[in-house]
């Protein structure tokens, strides 16, 4: 499967052809591995330095001075003291990439085979070199010669460092070329999800998981902590090789944790977990847009009245040559809360930092500003509390260029790097430079400045710092190596804990809900959605008769008071039928023009709401699930709120009602009897209300006072005396008009005073209103009974008859208007409004489906939470199992 690359020899880096200028091949041929071993290693250009590092075995018999030269030629990063465990910067590329590079390094393999032919001679030469070097060292006694030798050693060390940097740069270009070819589908292979992406998905699911069952997230990630403005974000940008974070001058810019997943890819891009947009990190406009988007998300996460938020922003960054790992950038630790910040900002930042660092498998990347006094550091005390033995802490000293320039004693920097100045302990110590302080600097410019600084720095020349302890490149290799070591050691244990949690949850479900399916919140919402839509459709199944009955009844309840009080009673006070009919026509016309259509539409809308609510809330027997009640109520309220009645309904209804009220032609005896029955019901209902009002006014009668031991109040006694006096007046004149004259009020008051009852004229008027109303209603009911046989006289227009039943005609007109209005509203309901309401319900359900917080609020309870936890635990376990399998395959 290896392609023929004989025509692409130009791809092989130039240093291969010039390698004899830098290394004496005759002296090192024995130290290099055989061709078979080299083929098994599937070398990468990043790994050539690993092969060269075997030179260390050869030069160990020489002198420590030569050993340090060879040490600089390989990417072995010795963290901490020489006795501590070393990190080996391994590449975690895919197996497919290694196959491609075998072809690209074919020439190097042939070169190795030629070197093997001279093994014996190299061994002899090595022995001579060692003996010669020992003799030379004994002869060097002069201090100037020793200094000269150290300077030559440093020069050689830097030369090998430049070779390695050149090698890595060329390797990066080759890897990018291979990945781009693979990305274009040249080899027609099915691309699998990368290992780091799988791991990042596990962390994303864990971040959303509610640890209600004490299953904590102990998976590794690199936690970047530091004092505010210490340069931690700049370090992360150097590792990601892009200026991706918002910039600020001394102000707090990181307001919420940002999880950055670094992975290798053909193009340097970034994308958020919840978005499909890719930001091209090679274009400045995309970088600016990415920084703006991160800033917007941070501000959105921060709640009102707060300065920082614990909610995490997930970002994936891919690019050629990036070290695979997951880093979390936390808000900078502060010492003082300044104006504009929430009072609890300092405590919140500490709690967020501790929450991430207390993970026993989290790698703490402690960032310390080298340009400020070490005594001002806050973060080091915090880190030492969380990791007192320094087993998972990597210390990074930033702004070393400013430190070297400003610090009076350079040995102070050496004390920091050696871990002697701070009380905290660390697994490794690094010194980096992240630019000149200009926010517009590119990553390439910063990297060149960093390399140039350390090449000329006295810290390296005087051996205060070692070559493997400087530059962000070495730092990223070390952090990546430590990260994957932690992952391999802890991921299976974490998977086992989630298996136990899953078993516990499944057992609890079986014991509590043995006959129910495990439906999570989204599945329950879909089930409720279908039920609600079925209930809305049921509105269209309501019979026209039912609609018209409830509409007519509701409309009469709404307008009956106006008809009796404002139309019938004033017209009934007239002396003849002509005046009665004129008064009725005028008042009906005014009522129809101003109030009646609007009242009718209100009644129809309320009736639709009531029917909709009835279908939504009535129990469904055994199938009823009360877990949906809150959701249904919310959908009902929101749908009704959004529904607006047709604006043209009132205009068309006004014309129909006006025409109905103008008709006075009762066609048959059945309609006449129906009008009398309607009138009797209306008057009896009013008479009953009036009786209750009088009873409340005068208090209990003698029967209730004796049976229930109730007494009248002083006011009720006065009302009762007044009522009795007014009733005497009505008995004397049963055709008394509706209002009392002034002299009549005076007469009643004097009669009461003569019996020792002091009464106010306003009280007499109030009592008269109820007494006369009862008298009038009783008289109207008696007249209504006489009109039962009046249809014959009505047909003759009451000619040659003393009986006049114009009030029956009025109630027939009202009754007919109610029936026609109910029929019109029913047609509008069934043809238009029910469909519009159904559309509103669907829109509300779609909006609720996209609103996760709304679903959490409306679908609650132990059953829902247990199903949600089961779903999350299963998802986590599946992703962990897939990741572990892929991890074993890569290993």
HUCOR-V516231 format. One record per residue. RES is the residue in one small letter. PSI is psi in whole degrees, -180 to 180 (none if undefined). D_FIRST is the distance of its C-alpha to the first C-alpha in Angstrom with 1 decimal. Layout:
RES_PSI_D_FIRST ; RES_PSI_D_FIRST
//
This chain:
x_-8_0.0 ; x_124_3.8 ; x_157_6.2 ; x_115_9.3 ; x_25_12.1 ; x_-29_14.8 ; x_0_16.9 ; x_37_16.8 ; x_-20_18.5 ; x_-16_21.1 ; x_-29_19.1 ; x_129_19.8 ; x_154_23.1 ; x_-28_26.3 ; x_-21_27.4 ; x_-42_24.8 ; x_-20_26.9 ; x_16_30.1 ; x_-29_29.5 ; x_-17_32.1 ; x_-23_34.7 ; x_-30_34.4 ; x_134_33.6 ; x_103_35.0 ; x_-32_32.0 ; x_-27_34.3 ; x_-19_35.8 ; x_1_32.6 ; x_-34_30.3 ; x_-31_31.4 ; x_-25_30.9 ; x_152_27.2 ; x_165_24.8 ; x_168_23.1 ; x_-35_19.6 ; x_-43_18.5 ; x_-38_20.0 ; x_-37_18.5 ; x_-37_14.9 ; x_-34_15.9 ; x_-15_17.4 ; x_66_14.3 ; x_149_16.9 ; x_160_17.7 ; x_-30_20.3 ; x_-23_22.6 ; x_-6_22.1 ; x_-35_23.1 ; x_-30_26.6 ; x_-41_26.0 ; x_-42_25.3 ; x_-25_28.3 ; x_-17_30.4 ; x_-12_30.4 ; x_-23_32.9 ; x_-35_35.4 ; x_-36_35.6 ; x_-44_36.7 ; x_-4_39.2 ; x_-35_40.7 ; x_-11_43.1 ; x_-110_44.2 ; x_155_45.9 ; x_-30_45.3 ; x_-44_45.6 ; x_-34_42.4 ; x_-40_40.7 ; x_-30_41.1 ; x_-47_39.6 ; x_-33_36.3 ; x_-36_36.4 ; x_-18_36.3 ; x_-5_33.1 ; x_157_31.0 ; x_32_30.7 ; x_123_32.5 ; x_105_35.2 ; x_111_38.2 ; x_132_40.1 ; x_-145_43.9 ; x_161_45.5 ; x_-26_43.8 ; x_-12_44.5 ; x_164_42.6 ; x_137_39.1 ; x_147_36.6 ; x_137_33.9 ; x_117_30.5 ; x_91_28.8 ; x_152_25.4 ; x_133_22.6 ; x_39_21.6 ; x_165_18.5 ; x_158_15.9 ; x_-31_13.0 ; x_-38_10.6 ; x_-37_12.5 ; x_-37_12.2 ; x_-39_8.5 ; x_-36_9.3 ; x_-20_12.3 ; x_-43_11.1 ; x_-39_10.1 ; x_-25_13.4 ; x_24_15.4 ; x_-39_14.5 ; x_-36_18.0 ; x_-36_19.5 ; x_-42_18.0 ; x_-40_19.7 ; x_-40_22.8 ; x_-39_22.9 ; x_-36_22.8 ; x_-35_25.8 ; x_-33_27.6 ; x_-26_27.5 ; x_-17_29.6 ; x_38_32.6 ; x_-47_32.7 ; x_-41_36.3 ; x_-37_37.7 ; x_-36_36.2 ; x_-44_38.0 ; x_-43_41.3 ; x_-38_40.9 ; x_-42_40.2 ; x_-42_43.4 ; x_-40_45.4 ; x_-41_44.1 ; x_-45_45.2 ; x_-43_48.6 ; x_-39_49.2 ; x_-39_48.3 ; x_-41_50.8 ; x_-40_53.5 ; x_-40_52.9 ; x_-39_53.2 ; x_-31_56.5 ; x_-23_58.0 ; x_105_57.2 ; x_-20_60.4 ; x_135_61.1 ; x_-36_60.1 ; x_-37_59.2 ; x_-36_56.7 ; x_-45_55.1 ; x_-41_54.8 ; x_-42_53.4 ; x_-40_50.8 ; x_-38_49.8 ; x_-39_49.5 ; x_-38_47.2 ; x_-46_45.1 ; x_-40_44.8 ; x_-43_43.9 ; x_-40_41.1 ; x_-47_40.0 ; x_-34_39.8 ; x_-45_38.0 ; x_-33_35.2 ; x_-41_35.2 ; x_-36_34.8 ; x_-45_31.9 ; x_-39_30.1 ; x_-40_31.0 ; x_-41_29.6 ; x_-47_26.4 ; x_-37_26.1 ; x_-44_27.0 ; x_-38_24.3 ; x_-40_21.7 ; x_-43_23.0 ; x_-41_22.5 ; x_-43_18.9 ; x_-39_18.2 ; x_-41_20.1 ; x_-44_18.1 ; x_-43_14.8 ; x_-36_16.6 ; x_-40_18.2 ; x_-42_15.2 ; x_-36_14.0 ; x_-31_17.6 ; x_-3_17.8 ; x_26_15.1 ; x_-37_12.8 ; x_-1_9.7 ; x_44_12.1 ; x_148_11.8 ; x_115_15.1 ; x_133_16.6 ; x_157_18.6 ; x_135_21.9 ; x_158_21.8 ; x_-42_23.6 ; x_-34_26.4 ; x_-39_27.1 ; x_-43_27.4 ; x_-39_29.8 ; x_-37_31.7 ; x_-38_32.3 ; x_-44_33.8 ; x_-37_36.1 ; x_-43_37.2 ; x_-40_38.1 ; x_-35_40.0 ; x_-28_41.9 ; x_-7_43.3 ; x_131_44.1 ; x_112_47.8 ; x_65_48.1 ; x_-15_51.1 ; x_27_50.2 ; x_29_49.7 ; x_95_45.9 ; x_155_45.3 ; x_106_42.1 ; x_22_41.2 ; x_146_37.5 ; x_148_36.8 ; x_160_36.9 ; x_115_37.9 ; x_117_41.5 ; x_112_42.7 ; x_154_46.5 ; x_166_49.0 ; x_158_52.4 ; x_135_52.8 ; x_22_51.7 ; x_-13_50.2 ; x_16_46.9 ; x_-40_44.7 ; x_-36_43.4 ; x_-38_42.7 ; x_-44_40.7 ; x_-38_38.6 ; x_-37_38.1 ; x_-38_36.9 ; x_-39_34.4 ; x_-11_33.3 ; x_35_33.5 ; x_146_35.7 ; x_84_39.4 ; x_-9_39.2 ; x_151_42.6 ; x_148_46.1 ; x_153_48.2 ; x_157_51.8 ; x_89_54.4 ; x_-15_55.6 ; x_163_55.7 ; x_120_53.6 ; x_-35_50.5 ; x_102_48.4 ; x_-6_50.4 ; x_155_48.0 ; x_140_44.9 ; x_115_41.6 ; x_117_38.4 ; x_120_35.5 ; x_114_32.0 ; x_133_29.7 ; x_163_25.9 ; x_140_23.1 ; x_168_22.1 ; x_-27_21.4 ; x_146_25.1 ; x_98_28.3 ; x_165_30.1 ; x_146_32.5 ; x_151_33.6 ; x_157_36.2 ; x_-37_35.6 ; x_20_38.0 ; x_150_37.0 ; x_-3_34.2 ; x_134_35.2 ; x_133_32.8 ; x_121_34.6 ; x_111_32.9 ; x_-1_33.7 ; x_-6_33.4 ; x_132_36.4 ; x_-35_39.9 ; x_-36_41.2 ; x_-37_38.6 ; x_-43_39.3 ; x_-40_43.0 ; x_-38_42.4 ; x_-45_40.4 ; x_-41_43.1 ; x_-40_45.7 ; x_-41_44.0 ; x_-42_43.8 ; x_-41_47.4 ; x_-42_48.4 ; x_-38_46.6 ; x_-46_48.4 ; x_-34_51.7 ; x_-37_51.1 ; x_-32_50.4 ; x_121_53.5 ; x_163_56.5 ; x_133_59.9 ; x_2_61.9 ; x_165_58.8 ; x_-35_57.0 ; x_165_53.7 ; x_144_51.8 ; x_-6_49.7 ; x_137_47.4 ; x_139_43.8 ; x_126_41.8 ; x_125_38.1 ; x_134_35.8 ; x_131_32.0 ; x_125_30.8 ; x_149_27.2 ; x_158_26.0 ; x_132_23.6 ; x_2_24.5 ; x_140_26.9 ; x_132_27.4 ; x_121_27.0 ; x_170_30.5 ; x_120_33.4 ; x_148_36.6 ; x_115_40.0 ; x_119_42.5 ; x_157_46.0 ; x_144_49.3 ; x_140_50.9 ; x_134_53.6 ; x_158_57.1 ; x_-28_60.4 ; x_138_62.8 ; x_119_62.9 ; x_175_63.9 ; x_142_65.6 ; x_-14_63.5 ; x_153_61.6 ; x_148_62.3 ; x_-29_64.5 ; x_19_61.9 ; x_-45_59.0 ; x_-47_58.9 ; x_-37_59.0 ; x_-43_56.3 ; x_-41_53.9 ; x_-42_54.6 ; x_-39_54.0 ; x_-46_50.7 ; x_-44_49.5 ; x_-36_50.8 ; x_-37_49.1 ; x_-38_45.7 ; x_-22_46.4 ; x_-11_47.9 ; x_118_44.5 ; x_-14_44.1 ; x_6_40.4 ; x_136_40.7 ; x_121_39.9 ; x_115_42.9 ; x_97_42.2 ; x_116_45.8 ; x_125_46.4 ; x_131_49.6 ; x_117_51.2 ; x_-13_51.8 ; x_-3_54.4 ; x_165_56.9 ; x_139_58.9 ; x_-28_57.2 ; x_-17_60.3 ; x_0_59.7 ; x_136_56.4 ; x_-38_56.4 ; x_-29_52.9 ; x_-37_52.9 ; x_-40_55.6 ; x_-43_53.8 ; x_-40_50.6 ; x_-29_52.5 ; x_-40_54.1 ; x_-30_50.8 ; x_73_49.0 ; x_-28_51.8 ; x_-3_49.7 ; x_30_47.0 ; x_-14_44.2 ; x_26_42.2 ; x_135_43.6 ; x_123_42.2 ; x_133_44.9 ; x_123_44.3 ; x_117_47.0 ; x_169_46.8 ; x_44_48.7 ; x_-29_48.9 ; x_-42_49.8 ; x_-35_53.0 ; x_-44_53.6 ; x_-33_53.6 ; x_-36_55.9 ; x_-28_58.4 ; x_130_58.5 ; x_-36_61.3 ; x_105_59.8 ; x_-26_56.1 ; x_-19_56.2 ; x_-38_56.5 ; x_-40_52.9 ; x_-38_51.9 ; x_-37_53.8 ; x_-48_51.9 ; x_-32_48.5 ; x_0_49.6 ; x_26_50.8 ; x_-13_54.5 ; x_-40_56.0 ; x_152_55.1 ; x_-17_56.0 ; x_155_52.5 ; x_155_49.8 ; x_158_46.1 ; x_-31_42.8 ; x_158_42.1 ; x_135_43.8 ; x_153_42.5 ; x_130_44.2 ; x_163_42.8 ; x_126_44.1 ; x_37_43.4 ; x_-180_45.0 ; x_8_48.5 ; x_3_49.7 ; x_120_49.0 ; x_-15_47.4 ; x_0_46.0 ; x_142_43.9 ; x_164_40.2 ; x_-41_37.7 ; x_-43_36.6 ; x_-40_40.3 ; x_-42_40.9 ; x_-42_38.0 ; x_-42_39.3 ; x_-40_42.8 ; x_-46_41.8 ; x_-41_40.0 ; x_-40_42.9 ; x_-49_45.4 ; x_-27_44.0 ; x_-32_43.6 ; x_1_47.3 ; x_140_48.5 ; x_-23_51.1 ; x_-35_49.6 ; x_-40_46.7 ; x_-34_48.8 ; x_11_51.3 ; x_23_48.6 ; x_-34_49.9 ; x_149_46.3 ; x_155_43.1 ; x_-34_40.1 ; x_-5_38.0 ; x_6_40.7 ; x_162_40.6 ; x_144_38.7 ; x_-23_37.1 ; x_-49_33.6 ; x_-37_34.4 ; x_-46_36.2 ; x_-37_33.2 ; x_-42_31.0 ; x_-43_33.7 ; x_-42_34.4 ; x_-43_30.8 ; x_-43_30.5 ; x_-38_33.9 ; x_-49_33.0 ; x_-29_29.9 ; x_-44_31.9 ; x_-41_34.6 ; x_-47_32.3 ; x_-32_30.9 ; x_-23_34.4 ; x_-18_36.1 ; x_-38_33.9 ; x_-37_34.3 ; x_-40_38.1 ; x_-39_38.4 ; x_-39_36.6 ; x_-39_39.1 ; x_-36_42.0 ; x_-30_40.9 ; x_-42_40.6 ; x_-40_44.2 ; x_-42_45.3 ; x_-43_43.7 ; x_-43_45.6 ; x_-42_48.8 ; x_-44_48.5 ; x_-39_47.8 ; x_-42_50.8 ; x_-40_53.0 ; x_-46_52.1 ; x_-35_52.8 ; x_-33_56.2 ; x_-36_57.3 ; x_67_55.8 ; x_-24_55.2 ; x_12_55.6 ; x_145_53.7 ; x_154_50.1 ; x_86_48.2 ; x_123_48.3 ; x_-175_47.3 ; x_-42_49.1 ; x_-40_47.0 ; x_-39_47.3 ; x_-38_51.0 ; x_-42_51.4 ; x_-40_49.9 ; x_-46_52.2 ; x_-37_55.2 ; x_-44_54.2 ; x_-41_54.4 ; x_-43_57.8 ; x_-43_59.2 ; x_-37_58.1 ; x_-39_59.8 ; x_-34_62.9 ; x_-41_63.0 ; x_-31_62.8 ; x_-24_65.7 ; x_-35_67.9 ; x_-11_67.7 ; x_-4_69.2 ; x_135_72.4 ; x_150_75.3 ; x_-36_77.4 ; x_-42_80.5 ; x_-44_79.0 ; x_-49_77.9 ; x_-36_81.4 ; x_-48_83.3 ; x_-31_81.5 ; x_-44_81.6 ; x_-44_85.3 ; x_-45_86.2 ; x_-39_84.2 ; x_-41_85.5 ; x_-40_89.1 ; x_-33_88.6 ; x_-37_87.4 ; x_-6_90.3 ; x_-40_93.2 ; x_-43_94.6 ; x_-41_94.8 ; x_-46_96.4 ; x_-50_99.1 ; x_-39_99.8 ; x_-14_99.4 ; x_-57_100.3 ; x_-52_102.4 ; x_-48_104.6 ; x_-39_105.6 ; x_-33_106.3 ; x_-14_108.3 ; x_-7_110.8 ; x_163_112.0 ; x_-20_115.4 ; x_168_114.6 ; x_-33_111.8 ; x_-46_111.5 ; x_-38_110.8 ; x_-49_108.4 ; x_-37_106.3 ; x_-46_106.3 ; x_-42_105.1 ; x_-45_102.4 ; x_-42_101.1 ; x_-46_100.9 ; x_-35_99.1 ; x_-40_96.7 ; x_-46_95.8 ; x_-42_95.2 ; x_-42_93.2 ; x_-37_91.0 ; x_-31_90.4 ; x_-42_89.4 ; x_-40_88.2 ; x_-48_87.7 ; x_-41_84.5 ; x_-42_82.7 ; x_-40_84.0 ; x_-42_82.8 ; x_-41_79.2 ; x_-43_79.2 ; x_-44_80.3 ; x_-42_77.6 ; x_-43_74.8 ; x_-36_76.1 ; x_-42_76.3 ; x_-42_72.7 ; x_-44_71.7 ; x_-43_73.8 ; x_-41_72.4 ; x_-44_68.8 ; x_-38_69.5 ; x_-43_71.1 ; x_-33_68.0 ; x_-32_65.7 ; x_-17_67.8 ; x_138_69.6 ; x_147_68.3 ; x_25_66.2 ; x_-140_67.6 ; x_-26_65.2 ; x_-9_62.2 ; x_131_63.2 ; x_109_60.9 ; x_-5_62.7 ; x_-18_59.4 ; x_-3_59.2 ; x_-46_62.8 ; x_-40_62.1 ; x_-45_59.3 ; x_-41_61.5 ; x_-41_64.3 ; x_-41_62.2 ; x_-42_60.8 ; x_-49_64.4 ; x_-43_65.8 ; x_-37_63.1 ; x_-43_63.2 ; x_-37_67.0 ; x_-37_66.8 ; x_-21_64.6 ; x_131_66.6 ; x_131_69.2 ; x_153_71.9 ; x_127_72.2 ; x_-26_74.5 ; x_-1_76.3 ; x_-40_77.4 ; x_-40_80.6 ; x_-47_81.9 ; x_-35_81.6 ; x_-34_83.0 ; x_-43_86.0 ; x_-43_87.2 ; x_-43_86.8 ; x_-38_88.7 ; x_-44_91.5 ; x_-38_92.1 ; x_-38_92.2 ; x_-19_94.8 ; x_-19_97.0 ; x_127_97.6 ; x_8_100.7 ; x_105_101.1 ; x_117_100.9 ; x_-30_100.8 ; x_171_101.8 ; x_-31_103.3 ; x_-43_100.0 ; x_-36_98.6 ; x_-46_101.9 ; x_-37_101.7 ; x_-38_98.1 ; x_-40_99.1 ; x_-42_102.0 ; x_-42_99.7 ; x_-42_97.2 ; x_-43_100.1 ; x_-44_101.5 ; x_-44_98.2 ; x_-44_97.8 ; x_-39_101.3 ; x_-38_101.3 ; x_-40_98.1 ; x_-37_99.8 ; x_-39_103.0 ; x_-42_101.1 ; x_-39_99.5 ; x_-42_102.9 ; x_-42_104.5 ; x_-38_101.8 ; x_-42_102.4 ; x_-40_106.2 ; x_-42_105.7 ; x_-30_103.6 ; x_-43_106.2 ; x_-9_109.3 ; x_-177_107.8 ; x_146_108.3 ; x_-178_111.3 ; x_-33_114.0 ; x_-47_112.1 ; x_-33_108.9 ; x_-37_111.1 ; x_-40_112.9 ; x_-38_110.0 ; x_7_107.2 ; x_51_109.4 ; x_149_108.3 ; x_159_110.4 ; x_149_110.4 ; x_170_109.9 ; x_-43_112.5 ; x_-42_110.6 ; x_-35_110.1 ; x_-41_113.8 ; x_-44_114.6 ; x_-38_112.3 ; x_-43_113.9 ; x_-41_117.4 ; x_-42_116.3 ; x_-44_114.7 ; x_-41_117.9 ; x_-39_120.0 ; x_-36_117.7 ; x_-35_117.7 ; x_-39_121.5 ; x_-41_121.3 ; x_-34_118.9 ; x_-33_121.2 ; x_-31_124.1 ; x_90_122.0 ; x_-17_119.0 ; x_29_118.2 ; x_140_117.9 ; x_173_115.4 ; x_-19_112.1 ; x_147_113.3 ; x_139_116.2 ; x_164_118.8 ; x_-41_119.9 ; x_-29_123.2 ; x_-40_121.6 ; x_-40_119.4 ; x_-40_122.5 ; x_-45_124.4 ; x_-42_121.6 ; x_-41_121.3 ; x_-38_125.1 ; x_-39_125.3 ; x_-40_122.6 ; x_-33_124.3 ; x_-22_127.5 ; x_11_125.7 ; x_23_124.3 ; x_112_120.8 ; x_128_119.6 ; x_148_117.0 ; x_146_115.1 ; x_-36_115.2 ; x_-35_111.3 ; x_-37_111.3 ; x_-43_113.7 ; x_-44_111.5 ; x_-43_108.4 ; x_-40_110.3 ; x_-38_111.8 ; x_-45_108.4 ; x_-39_107.3 ; x_-46_110.7 ; x_-37_111.1 ; x_-44_107.5 ; x_-41_108.2 ; x_-43_111.4 ; x_-43_109.8 ; x_-39_107.0 ; x_-40_109.4 ; x_-41_111.6 ; x_-36_108.5 ; x_-39_107.5 ; x_-40_111.1 ; x_-37_111.0 ; x_-37_107.6 ; x_-37_109.2 ; x_-30_112.1 ; x_-2_109.6 ; x_-32_108.2 ; x_19_110.9 ; x_3_110.7 ; x_-35_108.3 ; x_-44_111.3 ; x_-31_112.9 ; x_-41_109.6 ; x_-26_109.4 ; x_11_113.0 ; x_33_111.9 ; x_32_114.2 ; x_141_117.3 ; x_37_120.5 ; x_137_118.7 ; x_-12_118.9 ; x_127_115.4 ; x_126_112.6 ; x_46_109.0 ; x_-29_107.1 ; x_-31_105.1 ; x_-40_103.7 ; x_-41_102.7 ; x_-48_100.9 ; x_-28_98.9 ; x_-41_98.1 ; x_-42_96.7 ; x_-44_94.6 ; x_-42_93.4 ; x_-40_92.4 ; x_-41_90.6 ; x_-41_88.6 ; x_-44_87.6 ; x_-41_86.5 ; x_-43_84.7 ; x_-40_82.9 ; x_-42_81.9 ; x_-45_80.6 ; x_-37_78.6 ; x_-42_77.1 ; x_-42_75.9 ; x_-38_74.3 ; x_-53_72.7 ; x_-31_71.2 ; x_-28_70.1 ; x_-58_68.8 ; x_-37_69.0 ; x_-40_67.3 ; x_-40_64.3 ; x_-38_64.2 ; x_-40_64.4 ; x_-40_61.5 ; x_-41_59.4 ; x_-40_60.4 ; x_-42_59.4 ; x_-42_55.9 ; x_-41_55.6 ; x_-43_56.8 ; x_-38_54.4 ; x_-41_51.5 ; x_-42_52.6 ; x_-35_53.1 ; x_-30_49.6 ; x_-9_48.1 ; x_97_50.5 ; x_-39_49.2 ; x_-37_52.3 ; x_-42_54.5 ; x_-40_52.8 ; x_-36_53.1 ; x_-35_56.8 ; x_-25_57.6 ; x_96_55.6 ; x_174_56.7 ; x_164_57.8 ; x_-40_56.5 ; x_-44_54.7 ; x_-46_52.7 ; x_-39_51.8 ; x_-42_50.8 ; x_-39_48.5 ; x_-44_47.0 ; x_-40_46.4 ; x_-44_44.8 ; x_-45_42.4 ; x_-44_41.5 ; x_-41_41.1 ; x_-41_38.9 ; x_-43_36.7 ; x_-45_36.6 ; x_-42_35.8 ; x_-44_32.9 ; x_-39_31.4 ; x_-43_31.9 ; x_-43_30.4 ; x_-40_27.2 ; x_-43_27.1 ; x_-40_27.7 ; x_-46_24.9 ; x_-36_22.4 ; x_-41_24.0 ; x_-38_23.6 ; x_-43_19.9 ; x_-38_19.4 ; x_none_21.7
//
